[in-house]
Amino acid sequence: MLVGDVGYERTPRSYSVANAPRSDGTVTLLVTRIPDGELSPWLHQVEPGCQPLLSGPYGSFVADPDASDPVLYLAAGSGLAPVRALLEAGLARRRPPPMTLLFSARTLADLIDNERLERWAAEHPEFRYLRTLTRVAEPPPIGRIPAILAGLLPRLERHRVYIAGDSGFVVACADAARRHGAAPERVFSEGFFVERSRGVQQESNRMDANGTQLHQDRDDGTTGLLHGGRVCKSDPLFDVYGSGR
C-alpha cells in the first residue's frame, strides 16, 4: 500500500499490509523507522487524528482461501507484515488449514509482535509458531532458517510455502524449502532488495515488480504499526496505529 501525507511534502512509500481484510476498512501497516528516511520518522511522530494518504493495496502475495493443504510461512524482520496478514486471514476461516510460522530475528528483543503470535498459537490448535535467533547463542532454536529448516519441520511435499524478507533471505529459504520437498510452483515469495540511499547503505529497499524503488526498510528494532485512516496511539509495542474510521 502506498502511503504519503496530504500536503505532498514527503515522498510516498510502499508498505506491506499486515492485517486481513476487515469490515470497517482498517488497514494495518508495519512501519520501520529509518532515522534519515523521508516518511517513516513522520509516521512515527504523527498525532491522533492525522489523516495520511493511502493508495492500494497492490501486489500478488496472497493465499488461496479455499486451499486445505498445510501452510508454512517463513519470515524475517519486517517481512512479518504480509505473513501476518495471511495468518490472520487463515485463522479466521471456518476450518483453518494447518499453519506453521517460522520467524527469524536477531535477538529476543527483535521478535516483532511476539506476544500476539504466541497468543494465536495458544488459542488456535491449527497454528504452530516457531522462532529462531541469529545473533545470540540461546535460547534455542538458533540459526538462520535455511540451515535449520530440515531439522525443525517434516518434509514439505504437501505444503504451500510463503516467504517474506530481504532478497537474500527469500532466495535462500526458497532453495531450502525445495530441497526439503516443496514443489517450486507451491513456493510463493515477497522480497526486499538492497540499495544505497543518501550515501548510507540500508539493509533493504522494497521494489515493485518492475524494479522501481518504493520503500527503504531496515530491521532496526524500532518497528511500529500504522492503521490507515485516522491515526491514534495506544499499543505499547507498535507505537503508531489508527482506527481506520
Number of C-alpha atoms within 10 A of each C-alpha: 18 17 21 21 17 12 8 9 10 15 13 20 18 24 25 24 25 24 21 19 15 10 6 9 13 19 23 25 24 24 27 24 23 18 12 11 17 17 22 24 15 14 24 21 11 16 16 15 13 16 17 18 15 18 12 10 13 13 11 10 15 14 18 10 12 11 12 13 14 17 23 21 24 29 29 26 23 27 25 25 25 26 30 20 20 24 23 15 17 24 18 11 11 7 11 21 18 18 23 20 23 19 24 27 24 20 17 17 9 17 21 25 15 16 11 10 19 14 11 18 18 13 10 13 11 17 22 17 17 16 20 24 22 16 13 14 11 13 10 10 15 20 20 20 25 18 13 14 18 16 9 12 12 11 16 20 14 13 22 23 26 26 28 27 27 25 18 14 22 24 17 14 26 22 15 18 27 18 15 17 15 20 16 14 9 15 19 18 22 23 19 26 20 19 15 12 12 8 6 9 10 17 16 21 21 25 19 16 9 6 9 10 17 17 23 27 25 22 21 15 17 17 23 22 23 28 23 26 21 18 21 20 19 11 12 8 14 18 18 25 28 24 19 18 11
